[in-house]
Amino acid sequence: MTDLTTRLVHHAYQPPEGFQAVPPPVHKASTVIFPNVAALRSRQWKRRDTYTYGLHGTPTTLILEERIATLEGAQHCVLVPSGLAAISLVGMAVLTSGDEVLIPDNAYGWNKAFAEAQLKAWGVHVVYYDPMNPQDLAARLTPRSRLVWLEAAGSITLEFPDLPALLRVLRSYGSAHRQGLVAALDNTWGAGIAFRPFELGIDISVHALTKYPSGGADVLMGAVLTCDPQMHDRLMDTHARVGFGVGANDVELVLRGLPSMGLRYAAHDAATRELALWMQSQPQVERVLHPALPGSPGFEAWRRDCTAAACLFSVVFKPHFSPDQIDGFCDALRLFKLGYSWAGPISLCAPYDVSKLRTLDGPHPRALVRFSVGLESVSDLRQDLAQALARL
Ligand SMILES: *Cc1c(COP(=O)(O)O)cnc(C)c1O
């Protein structure tokens, strides 16, 4: 049983004797009762074979941790209340005052916001690098550098970086300076399906379970994964101190979404490629950004390192269209709803002024529309795009 999608359905969980139901139970607890004072004193909250308090784990959270670790090819997993909480947990666990964090300029916007407001206030230096140029990362590393974020594909503009080249830069700098550099990947886009992040040599993966693992657009959750037991220990310590627990009902929703995740990822992928190709042939369109489209930034790296692509593509319109006209195009769409997030059942879109999102110099498109393709029929979605394009 090696196929990932099979292993997401079949898990070592054994239902109680005489009750052979497939779904695991939803155990709810803040308090866990100890049989005596000796047990209360001796039980260690970090261990995964005993329980001490709801915040530190229940049999239900344990099952989801194991399944997400399986999905990503990791040894350890910590669950947190959102994808953004996964990002902030890594920062709080790894960084101290005086350290430097390096973030790709096209990172998820709230990763940058957390660094700008919180990490800077705690005395951490925040540096942005061009993820499409490994030499730019090499030039920005200093003896203070501690944590380097990676994201594939980039947020909104969907450039696919050369992850092995970026990781080679980190390893050679780290060994030359005898410095513990931590490489953390936001793996929400790949989701454990498009590529195997830990085989590339990252130290930490964060995953917004809000997206593909849930698939329902109805729950927020995140995970922080690692193969390094010492790093996991640090992450668990910080997790316990900041109190990032998750609710059993939310865990149940994600567990319910997981078995269909492989099928959903493939269906979203096929529909997205079809619509992205179609949009590229439209006269109003300057270019379509999607890692699996030849000519899109990072296409060669995507083709070498990935076997699939997520449900996102972005469209840059011909320059004679004003941002107001692009807004009007978005308002004219009927099936594509206006909203954030992705990998749910409903197709979404949102217009962005990329020049406002980036810190490094451009060129950055001033009006771009990011699409998230849902599970509707592709021909209905194409018709929706066509009627809105006709009004442009
Ligand atoms: C959505 C998303 C997040 C944050 O997840 P939330 O659960 O919404 O906090 C982080 N990174 C990426 C790449 C995302 O798409």
The ligand as an SDF file (V2000), in Angstrom:
LIG
                    3D

 15 15  0  0  0  0  0  0  0  0999 V2000
   -4.6130   30.2870    2.9200 C   0  0  0  0  0  0  0  0  0  0  0  0
   -3.1480   30.2320    3.0370 C   0  0  0  0  0  0  0  0  0  0  0  0
   -2.5250   30.3880    4.2660 C   0  0  0  0  0  0  0  0  0  0  0  0
   -3.2830   30.7050    5.5360 C   0  0  0  0  0  0  0  0  0  0  0  0
   -4.2520   29.7690    5.8550 O   0  0  0  0  0  0  0  0  0  0  0  0
   -5.4680   30.2000    6.8210 P   0  0  0  0  0  0  0  0  0  0  0  0
   -5.9700   28.8950    7.3200 O   0  0  0  0  0  0  0  0  0  0  0  0
   -6.4380   30.9540    5.9700 O   0  0  0  0  0  0  0  0  0  0  0  0
   -4.8910   31.0490    7.9030 O   0  0  0  0  0  0  0  0  0  0  0  0
   -1.1530   30.3000    4.3180 C   0  0  0  0  0  0  0  0  0  0  0  0
   -0.4280   30.0820    3.2100 N   0  0  0  0  0  0  0  0  0  0  0  0
   -0.9980   29.9220    2.0020 C   0  0  0  0  0  0  0  0  0  0  0  0
   -0.1350   29.6850    0.8120 C   0  0  0  0  0  0  0  0  0  0  0  0
   -2.3700   30.0100    1.8740 C   0  0  0  0  0  0  0  0  0  0  0  0
   -2.9330   29.8740    0.6770 O   0  0  0  0  0  0  0  0  0  0  0  0
  1  2  1  0
  2  3  1  0
  2 14  2  0
  3  4  1  0
  3 10  2  0
  4  5  1  0
  5  6  1  0
  6  7  2  0
  6  8  1  0
  6  9  1  0
 10 11  1  0
 11 12  2  0
 12 13  1  0
 12 14  1  0
 14 15  1  0
M  END
$$$$
